[in-house]
Amino acid sequence: MGVGITRASLVCLRFDDYHQSVDHDTWVDVLSRYNERGLRGVIGIVPKYEGERLNADVVEFLHELEADGWELAQHGYTHEDVGEGRGGPLYLERSEFAGLDRAEQERRIESGRDILETHGIEPDTFIPPWHEYDRTTLRVLSDHGFECLNEGRWPVPRNVEGVTLVPTHIPAVTPDMLAVGVVTLVSHPHLDDAPMADAELVSGREDRLRTPIEVARWWQELGRER
């Protein structure tokens, strides 16, 4: 099957770190090419990057993609390394949330969501910077209306603290190794040397593509049926 995307597996395309001061021309170019191919993904939006709040001048393009079936997700608040990452072979030692007390995590999640909602963006999915979060993060997300967290080093979704976790993948595992489960392909259009590489990986298997919230709701429905 080439890239290993089979009838027993689903794939999410994720584009991280869209924010006020990013190279928007590059983002528009890359994501427009994905969209023209009929490929949908999730965009991880940083509400306030390096002190710059998301403004209306960079939001219109997001709404155009959303109208075509893309998902808009909250990617942290400021993307600052202020927490305590787990480190080790699978994780980084950087985090915006893990290890912080509930009040601070709630402040960050609420503040970020408020900025997005000001621009008509109502995220159902949360993407933690550097893949790091803890149980407190999940509890706060659940309390503030998030259904999905797009992160995890396992092959299938799971429900924790009222939130459905839709996995990314173990870093060493590439899509061509995946036969069963869900994998999220993460890219950064303004940083990647080959920004269309993920489009090539899913070529011919576009029916396997889902956004994280679509996977989460599918998983929730399976749970109700069991």
Salt bridges, closest charged atoms under 4 A:
ASP16 OD1 - ARG14 NE 2.87
ASP16 OD2 - HIS75 NE2 3.85
ASP17 OD1 - HIS75 NE2 2.86
ASP17 OD1 - HIS79 NE2 3.27
ASP17 OD2 - HIS188 NE2 3.73
ASP29 OD2 - ARG33 NH2 3.17
GLU66 OE1 - HIS63 ND1 3.34
GLU80 OE1 - ARG108 NH2 3.35
ASP81 OD2 - ARG94 NE 3.82
GLU96 OE2 - ARG108 NH1 2.96
GLU104 OE2 - ARG107 NH2 2.85
GLU104 OE2 - ARG108 NE 2.94
GLU106 OE2 - ARG102 NH2 3.79
GLU106 OE2 - HIS144 NE2 2.66
GLU110 OE2 - HIS144 NE2 3.51
GLU117 OE2 - ARG113 NE 2.92
ASP124 OD2 - ARG217 NH2 3.43
GLU132 OE1 - ARG86 NE 2.94
ASP143 OD2 - ARG102 NH2 2.53
GLU147 OE2 - ARG217 NH2 2.66
GLU151 OE1 - ARG14 NH1 3.94
GLU151 OE1 - HIS131 ND1 2.59
GLU151 OE2 - ARG153 NH1 3.86
GLU161 OE2 - ARG135 NH1 3.14
GLU161 OE2 - ARG139 NH2 3.27
GLU200 OE2 - ARG37 NH1 2.85
ASP207 OD2 - ARG208 NE 3.86
GLU214 OE2 - ARG40 NH1 3.28
GLU221 OE1 - ARG224 NH2 2.88
